[in-house]
Amino acid sequence: MFENLSQRLEGVIKDLTGRGRITEANVAESMRGIRRALLEADVNYQIARTFANSVQERALGERVLRSVEPGQMIVKIVYDELVQLLGGDAAEINLGSNPPAVILIAGLQGSGKTTFSAKLALHLKSRGRVPMLAAADVYRPAAVDQLNRLGEEADVPVYSITADDGTVLQDAPRVAQEAVAYARKQARDTVIIDTAGRMHVDARMMDEVEEIKRLSQPSEILFVVDS
């Protein structure tokens, strides 16, 4: 999604900056292109409209159009507005004050939550934390095996529950709750809970993640999306 959006925005800006002279008319035309690019990337209409209007308002300032390199100034305006739209300053992960800190990983199917969970564990480990992974994606075939393999590579333990016959116990809330208790006993200061992919229209799965949240009391919830 972000790659396609980036290409569309680059095309619009390149067309604008390649003109011999920048006028109000071609700035307005370019802003329509930016608005279309955002809408095609599933950005909310009101957000896309506000963003394009903000860029246009700043770009039409007398200092911009009469500057030596108006095209480059408009590129900077678009960049600044994108940074503002995406939140500006980077936010630190909330690890709470009472260990273990619980980080709940959520997202759609196939968005890369399991890989992200392991990478996050490795990152926190490099910063002096003592993390543990919880395999609460109990539905996807081999999800627990994948997390176990990634955890082994990162040298981070993985908590999961299997039945007597070796099959994965399909009780994600229980996995999350027991993982937090186990981490506390093992002096692990961070638990990263990898959950199954779900959509908001699936009431059963949404109820499940609510129960996971209630039982694990996460200090941070991270939503993983396909980039």
C-alpha positions in Angstrom: 0.0 0.0 0.0 2.7 2.5 1.0 4.8 1.6 -2.0 2.0 2.4 -4.4 1.1 5.6 -2.6 4.7 6.7 -2.6 4.9 6.1 -6.4 1.7 8.0 -7.0 2.8 11.0 -4.9 6.3 11.0 -6.6 4.6 11.1 -10.0 2.4 14.0 -9.0 5.2 16.0 -7.5 7.6 15.3 -10.4 5.0 16.5 -12.9 4.5 19.7 -10.8 8.2 20.5 -10.3 9.0 19.7 -13.9 6.9 22.6 -15.2 8.7 25.8 -16.3 6.5 27.9 -14.1 4.3 27.0 -11.1 0.9 28.7 -11.0 -2.2 28.5 -8.8 -3.9 26.4 -11.5 -1.3 23.7 -11.8 -0.9 23.6 -8.0 -4.6 23.0 -7.7 -4.4 20.3 -10.4 -1.5 18.6 -8.5 -3.5 18.7 -5.3 -6.3 16.8 -7.0 -3.8 14.2 -8.0 -2.5 13.9 -4.4 -6.1 13.6 -3.1 -6.8 10.8 -5.6 -3.6 9.0 -4.6 -4.6 9.1 -1.0 -8.1 7.9 -1.6 -6.9 5.0 -3.8 -4.7 4.0 -0.8 -7.9 3.8 1.3 -7.1 7.0 3.3 -10.3 8.5 4.8 -11.8 11.1 2.4 -11.9 13.9 5.0 -8.2 13.3 5.9 -7.2 13.2 2.2 -9.2 16.4 1.6 -7.7 18.2 4.6 -4.2 17.1 3.7 -4.5 18.3 0.1 -6.0 21.6 1.2 -3.3 22.2 3.7 -0.6 21.6 1.1 -2.3 23.8 -1.4 -2.8 26.7 1.1 0.9 26.6 2.0 2.1 26.1 -1.6 0.1 29.2 -2.8 1.9 31.4 -0.3 3.6 34.3 -2.1 7.0 33.4 -0.7 6.7 29.9 -2.3 5.6 30.8 -5.8 8.1 33.6 -6.0 11.0 31.7 -4.5 14.1 30.7 -6.6 13.1 27.0 -6.5 9.4 26.8 -5.9 9.2 23.1 -6.9 11.7 22.1 -4.1 9.8 24.2 -1.6 6.5 22.4 -2.5 8.3 19.0 -2.1 9.3 20.1 1.4 5.7 21.3 2.1 4.3 17.9 1.1 6.9 16.1 3.2 6.2 18.3 6.2 2.5 17.7 5.9 2.9 13.9 5.5 5.0 13.9 8.7 2.3 15.8 10.5 -0.4 13.5 9.2 1.5 10.4 10.3 2.0 11.7 13.8 5.1 13.8 13.8 7.4 12.7 16.6 8.0 8.9 17.1 6.3 7.5 20.1 8.0 5.2 22.5 6.4 1.8 23.4 4.5 2.0 26.7 6.1 -0.6 28.9 4.2 0.5 32.0 5.7 0.6 35.5 4.8 -2.9 36.9 6.6 -5.8 35.2 5.9 -7.7 33.3 4.9 -5.2 30.6 2.5 -6.8 28.3 2.4 -5.9 24.6 -0.6 -7.2 22.6 0.1 -7.6 18.9 -3.1 -7.4 16.7 -3.8 -7.1 13.0 -5.3 -8.7 9.9 -4.4 -12.1 8.6 -1.1 -12.2 6.7 0.1 -8.8 7.9 3.3 -10.2 9.5 2.4 -10.2 13.2 4.4 -13.3 14.1 7.6 -12.1 12.4 7.1 -8.6 13.9 6.6 -10.1 17.4 10.0 -11.8 17.2 11.7 -8.8 15.8 10.2 -6.6 18.6 11.4 -9.1 21.2 14.9 -9.0 19.7 14.8 -5.2 19.6 13.7 -5.0 23.3 16.3 -7.5 24.2 19.0 -5.3 22.7 17.8 -2.5 24.9 18.3 -4.5 28.1 14.8 -5.9 28.4 14.2 -9.6 29.2 11.3 -10.5 26.9 9.2 -13.6 26.4 6.8 -14.4 23.5 3.3 -15.9 23.9 1.9 -18.0 21.1 -1.8 -16.9 21.1 -2.3 -17.4 17.4 -3.8 -20.9 17.9 -5.7 -21.2 14.6 -3.2 -20.7 11.8 -1.5 -23.9 10.8 2.1 -24.0 12.1 1.9 -20.5 13.6 3.2 -21.8 17.0 6.0 -23.7 15.2 6.9 -20.5 13.4 7.0 -18.4 16.6 9.0 -21.2 18.3 11.6 -21.1 15.5 11.8 -17.4 15.5 12.1 -17.3 19.3 14.9 -19.8 19.2 16.8 -17.7 16.6 16.4 -14.6 18.8 17.1 -16.6 22.0 13.8 -15.6 23.4 11.5 -18.2 25.1 8.1 -18.8 23.7 5.1 -19.8 25.9 2.5 -22.1 24.3 0.0 -24.7 25.5 -0.3 -28.1 23.8 -2.7 -31.0 24.5 -1.5 -34.5 25.5 -1.6 -35.5 21.9 0.8 -32.7 20.9 -1.9 -30.5 19.2 -2.1 -26.8 20.0 -4.8 -26.0 22.5 -7.2 -23.5 20.9 -7.7 -21.3 23.8 -5.9 -18.0 23.1 -7.1 -16.1 26.2 -5.8 -18.9 28.5 -2.4 -18.8 26.7 -2.2 -15.0 27.2 -3.2 -15.2 30.9 -0.8 -18.1 31.7 2.1 -16.5 29.8 1.9 -13.4 31.9 1.8 -15.5 35.1 4.8 -17.6 33.9 6.8 -14.5 32.9 6.3 -13.1 36.4 7.6 -16.3 38.0 10.6 -16.4 35.6 11.4 -12.7 36.2 10.7 -11.8 32.5 9.9 -8.1 32.4 8.1 -8.1 29.0 5.5 -10.4 27.4 4.8 -10.0 23.7 1.5 -11.7 22.8 1.2 -12.8 19.2 -2.5 -13.2 18.3 -4.4 -14.6 15.3 -5.4 -12.3 12.4 -9.0 -11.1 12.6 -11.4 -8.6 11.0 -13.8 -6.4 12.8 -16.8 -8.1 11.2 -15.9 -11.4 12.9 -17.8 -11.1 16.2 -16.4 -14.3 17.7 -12.8 -13.3 17.0 -13.3 -9.8 18.3 -14.8 -11.1 21.5 -11.8 -13.4 21.8 -9.3 -10.5 21.6 -11.3 -8.5 24.1 -11.0 -11.5 26.5 -7.2 -11.7 25.8 -7.0 -8.0 26.6 -9.0 -8.4 29.8 -7.0 -11.3 31.1 -3.5 -10.0 30.1 -4.0 -6.3 30.9 -1.6 -5.0 28.2 0.2 -1.7 28.7 0.6 -1.4 24.9 -1.4 -2.7 21.9 0.3 -2.6 18.5 -1.7 -3.0 15.3 0.4 -4.5 12.5 -0.5 -3.6 8.9 0.8 -4.7 5.5 3.1 -2.0 4.2 
